[in-house]
Amino acid sequence: MKNKFKLTIHKAFAILIAILSINSLMVHESISFPIYAQQGYEDPREATGRIVCANCHLAQKQVDIEIPKSVLPNSIFEAKVSIPYNPEVKQLLGNGTEGNLNTGAVLILPEGFKLAPKNLLSEELKNKTKNFYIQNYSTSKSNILVVGPIGGKNNQDITFPILSPDPSKDKNTFFLKYPIYVGGNRGRGQIYPTGEKSNNNLITSSVSGILTKVNENSKGGFLLEIEKTDGDIVVEEIPKGLSLVVKEGNKISVGQNLTNDPNAGGFGQNETEIVLQNPERIKSMIIFFVSVTLAQIFFVLKKKQWERVQAAEMNY
């Protein structure tokens, strides 16, 4: 009985260790993806207008968005986000090797606008979005959409299928002009959501002195020995994948670059506007234009008729 009890305890302990290991692995993986930074911010757009992705992706790059100028209620339209980059450029991965740039985007829509359900998409839209997994920023913010990171060379354009609201059903939406904000990044960031620096940064010297020795470490990086003026030796560790811009015998100063800047990506944000158009207003406008056109035609016909009468009287 005691042996069975001990065996049961050992099994339970082993299961507990396995669960903790899996959870630890999941947390470690999650902080390596920009999309999980949403866990740290209730709203991705700060009061200053800055999108929080810029806190991790420090380099500034271009991003563009294309949408219709106006849409009708309860209709589906495309929001095309362009994140340009050179597909031949490689980025430094977390393990120190080189890889293709990945992309990601966040789209902040007006209240009431949301991701269009798949069963309502046309075949064309389904083909445009089949390679992207788009999700809500949070369960309470269906108007904010995120996607990424997306690997590969052909993801410079990301299409979001959007469903517009119907003010006749949703009393919190109105027929107005609304702002839309977008942020897009390419490549890895310089800071993890936890606040730790990634290996996608250049390394600077913490001391002044003479670089006396450059050694390779077991991890594939370098160990630089810098002798200070008082004779003390300070060792600077360089991660794998970075290239040195100094050599033995160089005089080093505090803050001097010891490596190249490996960052090949960056983050950008942009904004545009869209009008939620009232169908009744469009119908009224069409009726108005038709009425004006008909009035002009009748006026011309009446004028021609009057000219004929005048000509007949003169001949008489």
Disulfide bonds with the S-S distance in Angstrom:
none
